[in-house]
């Protein structure tokens, strides 16, 4: 069993940051142990009566599979009690009324939770059983105008302590910061309205001026305003880890597939060899279809029926699997037909430890644990996942896997980094590892690759700026 003495120095720094700042933001790379840091902070704050209880908000997978399990690993946090708020409305209400140190709820329930807090406690001039909130992956609240965020802001003043956790604070640019800080400090640093934030720090940019980018003076002001409560913990600053190599495996579309791709890109319409046809009503839909064609198949209707166009990426995946030399392979994908095609090419054979198994949000907790156990024992050859369903709260580092492969890249840097972090994040990395991207040459795959690179530079620049400010101020 682990003890507090085994916390790394950077973890103790994160712990003290939470305790010393009633409003705290932790930008921490995947795998650095932010859950353990928070649990020790919770234990101290509860023991010293500084908080009555703690509400942890996260994705469904995180609240069901991470916090309680992590608490049991550490000697000093095993005594914390938990109440998981899920199930039917009556089951959720019972969970809210159950005495506990920590209440766990997923982001989708925030509008419902705001109503319960207002009805059961605030209107009766009583306080809820929790006075501290921890947002695990606070980027889920980046949209300040969403129903989820706006409803939650109604009860925010009743929480005396608020902690935001994420490793991807600005995966889509500085515009994402406003909602996150609003839910931590109530608007004290970046303002109370999105419009005012945009006018003060951002400028219109991008296609037809629909996007937003930070101004030079805006970047400096944001750094100064958020630097006092924002702690950046990056693995390259605190850990001496084996390198992760990035590599692109390029495939070329066969002649017929190239002809179909080029025709569709030019005309928004194309006939397939099977007699089916595909069309796109606008540019965004066309780009989605082009990415599918690059992947090797395309949907022909709204029911997700698809037609095969080529198998070049399946062949490339076989080559990457061969390079793994018997080790398991973690695989990210973006389309349903990719999962179905990969399962056809690599059928699951549990007795032999061969084939592909895919995680999804529809998998129950028992099946999820069985898959994790098989993976840890190297009994799964390919473990695949869409980044939305497996990007948070999943630890895959117990296996001997050293490669994460991408069958097609997501537009979201947050999803990309989160899924990579499932295998490579933190101090448990063993040996040199690789991230392999299987992409089709001269297709929109190249555009997504370039866009991710641009987003990485923007976010890294923000983290460096905040770190520089804190060092200058001796924070």
N, C-alpha and C positions, 0 to 999 in steps of 0.2 A: 504493500500500500504506500502511496506517495504521501509526503508530508510537506508542510509549508517551507521547511528548510531547503527543499529540492526545487523550489521556484527559481527560475533564472533571474538574474539581476534586472533584465528588461521587463520581466513579468511583475516583479516587485515595484518597478517604476510605474507601470500601468495601474497596479493596485492602488498605490499612493495617489496617483493622479485622480482616480475616481473618488477617493475619500476626501481629498483636499479641495475638490471642485464640485459644489452642488450641481452645477451644470457642466458636464464633461463630454468631450468628443474624443474618441479613440479611433484613429485611422491606422489599422493594424493588418499586416499581411496575413493571408490564410495560413493557419498552422502554427501561429506563435502562441497559442494558448490563451486567447482572450476570455474564454469562458471560465477558466480556472482563476484568472485575475479578478473577474467580476464576482465569482462565488466567494473568494476570500474577502473582498470588499464588503459584500452583502453580510457575511458572517460577522465582521467587525462592527458594521453599522447597526445590525440587529442586536448584537450583544451589548452594545453601548447605548441602546435605546434611541439612536439618532433617527431611525426609521421604524415604522410600525410593521411594515411588510413591503415586499417588492413585487412589482408586476413586470414580467419579462414578456416582450412582444417579439415574435419571430415568425418565420415561415412554418408551415405545418410540420415539415420534417425536423426542423430545429427544435421546436417545443416538444415534440414527441420523442425524439431520439438522442438529444444532446445534453440538456441541462441536468436532468436528474441522474443520468448515467455518469456524467462527468463528476458530479458531486460525490458519488460513491467511490471514486478513485482516490480521493484525498482524505486523509485522516481527520483534518479539522473541519471539513465541510460535510461529512457524512451525516451529521446530526440535523442539518437543515431539512425542513419539511416542505413538500411541494404539493400543489393542487393543479392538475391539468384541466383547463377549461375547454371542453370539447363535447361532442355528441348532440343530443336533442336540446332544445331550449331549457327544458326542466333539468336536464343533467348539467348543463352549463351553470344554471343558477345555483344548483346544489354545490358545484365546485367553487363558485365564488363565495358562498357562505361557509365553506369548510375552513376551519382555522389552519393556517399554514404560514411559513416564512416567505415562500415564493409561489406566485401564481403565474401559470404559463398559458398564453393565449396567442393564436395566430392573427396575422394582420387582417385577414378577411373578416374577422369578427369585430373589428374596431367600431363600426357604426352601431352594432348591437350592444357592445360593451359600454359605449357612451350612454346609451339609453338606460342600461341597468344601473350604472353608477349614479346617474341623475335621479332615477326613480327610487332606488332602494336606500340611498344614503343622502345625497345632497339636498333633495327636497324635504327631507326629514331632519335637516340640520345635523347630520351625522357625517363622519368621515369614513371613506372606504377603508378596507383592511390593509391597504397598501399606500404608502406615501412616497415611494420611489418607483421610477419606471426605467427599465433598460430596453432600448431598442436594438435587438440583434439584427444586423443588416438594415440600418436606418434608411438606406437608399430606397426602401419600399415606400417611404413617405416623401420622396423627392418632389412629387407632384402636389404642390400646395393647394391646388384648386380641386383635387379629387374629393369625392365624398368621404373616402377613408380618412384623409388628412383633416379636412375641414370639420368633420364631426368630432374627431379626437381633440382638436384644439379647444373645444368647449369645456373640457374637463382638465385640460393641462394645468391651469393655475393651482389645482388641488394637490399637485405633486411637488414636494419641496426639493426633490432630487431627480435629475434626469440624465441619463447616460446614453449616448449614441455610439454604436459600434459599426464599423465597416472597413473594408480594405479597398473599396472602390468609390471614393467620395465624389468623383467628378468624371465618371467613365464616359459620359456624353457631353462633357464640358461644364463650365462654371454655372450654367443655368440650373444644374441639379442641386446646388448647395443651398438655395434659399429655403426650400421646404424642410430639409434636414435640420438646419439650425433653428428654424422657426419652432420645431417640435422639441428642441432642447432648451433654448433660452427665451422662447416666447417672442422673438423679434428684437431682442436687445442689441444684437450685433449687426444683423443684415436687414433690419426693418420688418414692418408688419404686413406689407402688401407686396405681391409679386411685381406689380407695375412699378412701384417705387424702387424696388431692387434692380429691375432691368434698366430703369432710367439712370440710376446712380452708378452702376458698375458695368453694364453691358452695352453692346451696339448690335444693330441688325447685321446679319451676314448670311452667306450661303445662297442656295438656289432661290431666286426671286425674293431675296431678303426675308425668308421664312425662319431662318435660324438666328441664333444669338451667339456672340463671342465676347470675351472679356476685353475691355479697353486696357491700355497700359496703366493708366492711373487707377482704374477699377481693380486691377490685379493687386496693386500695391495696397490699396485701401482694404480689400478683403483680407489680405494677409495680416495686416495690422489689427483688424477688428476681431478676427477669429483666433488669432495666435495664442491668446491667454488661456483658452480652455481646450485647445486642440493639441493632442499629443500624437505624433507620427512615429510608429514603430515598424521599421522595414527590416526584412530578414537580412539583407545585404549589410545593414549597419550593425547588426547584433550577432549574426551567426556566421561561422565559417563553414559553408556548405559546399558540397560538390556542385559543379556547374550543371545547368540545364541547357542543353544544346537545342537550337531551333533550326528546323530544316523543312524545306518545301519539296515535295515530290510532285513534279509536274507530269500531267498526262496530256496527250493530244487527242482531240476528238477525231474519230474515224470519219472518212469522207462524207458518208450519208448523214451522220450526226452533225457534222460541220455545216453541211448544206441546209439542214433544218434549222440549226441555230441562227445562221446568218439571215435566212429568209424571215424567220420570226422577228429577229432584232430590227429588221428593216421595215416589215409590213404589219407588225402586231398580229400576224396570222400565219399559220403554217399547217399543212397536211402531213400526217405521219404515215409511215410505210404500211401500218395496219389499216389505214382507211379513216382512222379517227383524226380529228382536227383540234387545234388549240388556238385560242385567241385571247387578247387582253384589251380591256376597255380603256386603260390609261397607262401612264409610264410606270407607276409603282407596281401594278399588276404584271406588266411586261418584265420588269427586272426580276420579280419573283419567279416567273416562268423560265427566264434565261438561266437563273441559278439552278433551277431544277434540271434543265437540259444539260447544263455543265456537269451536274451530279450523275446523270445517267438515266433519268426517268422523268416523266412529267404528268401532273394530274390532268385528266381530261374532263372532269366534271366536279361539282361541288361536294360529291360524296366521297372524294379522295380516291376514286378509281384512277389508276395510272397505267401508262404504257412505257415499256422499256425502250430506251433510245440507244444506249451503249453500255458496255460493262468495263470500261477502262479503269474506273476507280475501284471496282471490285478486284480487278487484277492487281492494281497497285497496293491495295490493302493486303492481299495475299503475300506480296513481296515484303511489306513492312512486318507482317506476322512472321515471316521466315527470318527476318533480321533480328526479331526478338529472341531467337534461339531457344525456344521452349518456355520463355517467361510469358506470363499473362500480358494482355494488351488492353489498356483503357481507351475507349473510343467515344468521341463526341460527334453527334450528327444534328442535322437541322430539320429534315423532312421525314414524315412518316414512311414514305415509300423507301427511303434509305434504310430504315430499320427493317422493313419487311424484306427487302432484297438481300441485306446482309444475313438475316436469319435463314433465308433460303440457301445462300451460298455456304454458310457455316452453321448447319443445324446443331442444336445443343445436344451433346452426348455426355450426360453427367458421369456415367461409369468410366468414361475414358478421359474426362477432363477436357473435352474438346468442344468447339462450337461457340456460338455467341448467345449471351444472355443480356437482356435490356432492362434497365431500371425505368420506372415511370411513376408519375404521381398517383396512379391508380393502384399501385401495389400496396397491399395491406402491410401492417407492421410486422407480422409474423413472417411473411414471405420476404420482406425487406431484410430482416435479420438473417434468414436462411441464405439469401444471396450474399450478404456480407461475409458470413461464415465460410461459404464455399470459396469466395474470392480470397479471403485471408489464408486459406489452405491451398491456394493455387489450383483449385478445381474448376476454374472457369478460364477458357482460353481468351475470349474477347468479352469484356464487360462494356456494354454501350449505354449511353444516356444522352438525352437532350439536356442542354445546360439549364433550361428552366426547371426541370424536374430533379436534377441531381447536383445543382450548383451550390447548394447551401446545406450545411449540417451533415455532410457525408465524409467519413474518414476511410480512405482506401489504402492507407500507407502500410498496412500489415502484410500485404502480398509482396512477392518478389518483382512485381512489375516495374519497369524502368521507362516505358514509353507511353505517352498519351498521343493518340493519333486523332486527327480531325478529318472526317469525310467531307465536310463542307463547313466553312466558317460562319459564325453568327455576326450580325452587325454590331451587337452589343459587346463592348469591351468588358463590362461587368460580368456578363455571362461567360465570356471567354476566359477571363482570369480566374473566376470562381471555380469553373470546372477543372482548369489546370491545377488549381490549388488543392483539389481533392487528393491528388496523387503526390504532388511535389511540395506542398506547403509545409514550412516549419522545420524543427530540428530533427525530425525523424527520417529525413531523406537519406537513403543509403546508396552511395555510389553515383556516378555520373548518369544523367537521365536525358531524355529527349522529348521534345514536342514536335511531332511530324504533321505537317499540313498537306493533305492530298488535294491538289487543285488542278483545274483544267486550264491549260494555256490559252491566252487570247479570248477569255470569257470574262463575265462579271465577277468570277472568283478573284481576279486580280484587283478589281475595284474594292471589294470588301477587305482584302489583305492590306491595301494602301490606307483605307479608312481606319482600320484598327491601329496601324502604326502611328497615324496622326493623333488618335485619341490617347494612345499610350504616352506620347510625348507631352500632351497637354496636362494629363493627370500627374505625371512624374514631375513636371515643372511646378505644379501647385504644391505638391508635397515638399519639394526642395525649398520652395519659398517660405512655407510655414516653418520648416525646420530651421532655416537660416534666421528667421525672425526670433524664434524662441532662443536660439543660441546667443543672439545679439542682446536679448533682454535677460539672459541667464534664467530662463524659465524651465 
